Structures are given as structure tokens and as C-alpha cells.
Amino acid sequence: MTNDAARFDELIHPATRLSVVALLAAADWAEFAFIRDQLELSDSALSKQLGTLEEAGYITIERPLSERRRRVRARLTALGRERYAGHVAALRDIIAGLPQAT
């Protein structure tokens, strides 16, 4: 069973990036601290993953000034949503093709 929209994405596939993208797919914007706390990542680990996803055009990062503090927030771009949906579809196709346990 092959879905034309299904496309395995090597950039998204590593567990940490997949978790970040999945979390962002469920939100409009998510603040850095929220993502970090939900995924139990260090600041540096999350920063690295966000940088990789931003460089690929999968997310947008904003640094608005709020209460005199710079906050970091992220969201998926249209490309990021498309690639995430394709990756999930590809994973579903892989699972659907597995023999059923008896």
C-alpha cells in the first residue's frame, strides 16, 4: 500500500526532531521553554534541533520582546507541515505492510 503523499524524511526522522515537529504540529506557536519542558531536553539540545529544522525551512523562529525579556518561540512552516504529514504517512505505510502477528 503506497500513498503518493507519503515520503520518508531523513531530516525529521531522528527521535528528538520527530518529537519537536510532532509537538509543533499540534500548535500554532510554541515557546522554547514549553518545548524544552515537554520533551525534557536541555537548552543546548533543543537549540541545536531547532536550528537544524529552521535551516531546512521546516520551522520559523521568532524572538519577540515580552516584559523586557526576549522570548523564543517556534512554529512549523507550510513546508514543515507538508514534510511532517508525508513522513507520518510513510511510517503508516511501513506499518501497514508488516505481517500481522498471530
HELIX and SHEET records of a PDB file:
HELIX    1   1 ALA A   15  ALA A   25  1                                  11    
HELIX    2   2 PHE A   32  LEU A   39  1                                   8    
HELIX    3   3 ASP A   43  GLU A   55  1                                  13    
HELIX    4   4 ALA A   78  ALA A   96  1                                  19    
SHEET    1   A 3 ALA A  30  GLU A  31  0                                        
SHEET    2   A 3 ARG A  73  LEU A  76 -1                                        
SHEET    3   A 3 ILE A  59  GLU A  62 -1                                        
SHEET    1   B 2 LEU A  65  SER A  66  0                                        
SHEET    2   B 2 ARG A  69  ARG A  70 -1                                        
END                                                                             
